[in-house]
Amino acid sequence: MTFQLDDFLPYRLSVAAAQVSRRFAERYAAEAGLTNPEWRVMAHLNHSGKVSVREIHARVNLDKSMISRAAVRLEEGGLVRKAVDENDRRLVVLELTPDGTALMERLGRIAEAFQAELIAELGESAGVLDEALLRLTDGLEKP
């Protein structure tokens, strides 16, 4: 048997993730003009509150440089506030501003609607896929 890329599960997961991400990116870009890194940073801050760039890096699967560039643009846009960590002066911490929080409320509704559409597209397979993804990602999150 010859290796077939189209049958290789990691490749298929990557392609599916990219397609879904691109579809969702169209929505948050249309609403707020955000890039994918900016969306991920804001979504993480909305979930976690004030956190360091290092913590965001560990959670959102982006290079630190991409996070830093996104943080600069978000700060310039008045959506994020940057500060030096009180306990470790080497760390930069980020938090949403009130404008950033308001934007995330709107984007959260868009995200929920998009997820509902995906679940409807998948039909009965949605639960099985969710369980499989949890098994895969649970093993990846452990140090």
C-alpha positions in Angstrom: 0.0 0.0 0.0 1.3 3.4 -0.9 0.9 6.3 1.5 -2.1 8.5 0.6 -2.0 12.0 2.0 -5.8 12.4 1.6 -6.3 9.3 3.9 -3.8 10.6 6.5 -5.8 11.6 9.6 -3.5 14.4 10.8 -3.6 16.0 7.3 -7.4 15.7 7.2 -7.7 17.3 10.6 -5.5 20.1 9.6 -7.4 20.8 6.4 -10.8 20.6 8.2 -9.5 23.0 11.0 -8.2 25.5 8.4 -11.5 25.4 6.5 -13.6 25.9 9.6 -11.3 28.6 10.9 -11.4 30.5 7.6 -15.2 30.4 7.5 -15.4 31.8 11.0 -12.6 34.3 10.3 -14.8 35.8 7.6 -17.4 36.6 10.2 -15.3 38.2 12.9 -13.3 40.1 10.3 -16.5 41.5 8.8 -17.8 42.5 12.3 -14.6 43.9 13.8 -11.7 43.8 11.2 -9.8 41.4 13.4 -7.1 38.9 12.3 -7.0 35.4 13.5 -4.2 36.1 16.1 -6.2 39.2 17.3 -9.4 37.1 17.7 -7.5 34.4 19.6 -5.9 36.8 22.0 -9.2 38.6 22.6 -11.1 35.4 23.1 -8.5 34.1 25.5 -8.5 37.4 27.5 -12.3 37.3 27.6 -12.2 33.8 29.0 -9.3 34.2 31.4 -9.1 37.9 32.3 -5.7 39.5 32.9 -2.9 37.1 31.7 0.6 37.2 30.5 1.7 36.8 26.9 3.4 33.6 28.0 0.1 32.2 29.2 -1.7 33.1 26.0 1.1 31.5 24.0 0.6 28.2 26.0 -3.2 28.2 25.3 -3.9 29.6 21.9 -1.3 27.8 19.7 0.4 31.0 18.3 4.0 32.1 18.3 4.9 34.7 20.9 5.8 37.2 18.2 2.4 36.8 16.6 0.7 37.4 20.0 2.9 40.4 20.6 2.1 41.9 17.2 -1.6 41.3 17.8 -1.4 42.8 21.3 0.2 46.0 19.8 -2.6 46.3 17.2 -5.3 45.6 19.8 -3.8 48.1 22.2 -3.6 50.8 19.5 -7.3 50.0 18.7 -8.2 50.6 22.4 -9.4 47.0 22.8 -6.5 45.7 25.1 -4.5 47.2 27.9 -0.8 46.1 28.5 1.0 46.3 31.7 4.1 44.8 33.5 3.3 41.9 35.8 3.4 43.0 39.4 5.1 39.8 40.6 7.5 39.3 37.7 8.6 42.5 36.0 9.8 40.5 33.0 6.3 39.5 32.0 3.8 41.6 30.0 0.2 41.1 31.0 -2.8 41.9 28.9 -6.4 42.6 29.7 -9.5 43.7 27.7 -10.5 47.3 28.0 -14.3 48.1 28.3 -14.4 48.5 24.6 -12.7 45.1 24.1 -15.2 43.5 26.5 -18.1 45.0 24.6 -16.7 43.8 21.3 -16.2 40.3 22.7 -19.9 40.3 23.7 -20.9 40.9 20.1 -18.3 38.4 18.8 -19.4 35.8 21.3 -22.9 35.9 19.9 -21.4 35.5 16.4 -19.3 32.6 17.6 -22.2 30.8 19.2 -24.3 31.2 16.1 -21.4 29.8 14.0 -21.0 26.9 16.3 -24.7 26.1 16.1 -24.5 26.1 12.3 -21.5 23.7 12.4 -23.4 21.4 14.8 -26.4 21.5 12.5 -24.2 20.7 9.5 -22.7 17.7 11.3 -26.0 16.4 12.5 -25.8 13.3 14.6 -22.0 13.2 14.0 -21.5 16.3 16.1 -21.4 14.5 19.4 -19.0 11.8 18.2 -16.7 14.4 16.7 -16.7 16.4 20.0 -15.8 13.3 22.0 -13.0 12.4 19.6 -11.6 16.0 19.7 -11.7 16.0 23.5 -9.7 12.7 23.6 -7.2 14.1 21.2 -6.8 17.5 22.8 -6.8 16.2 26.4 -3.7 14.2 25.7 -2.0 17.3 24.1 -2.7 19.7 27.0 -0.8 17.7 29.6 2.8 18.7 30.0 
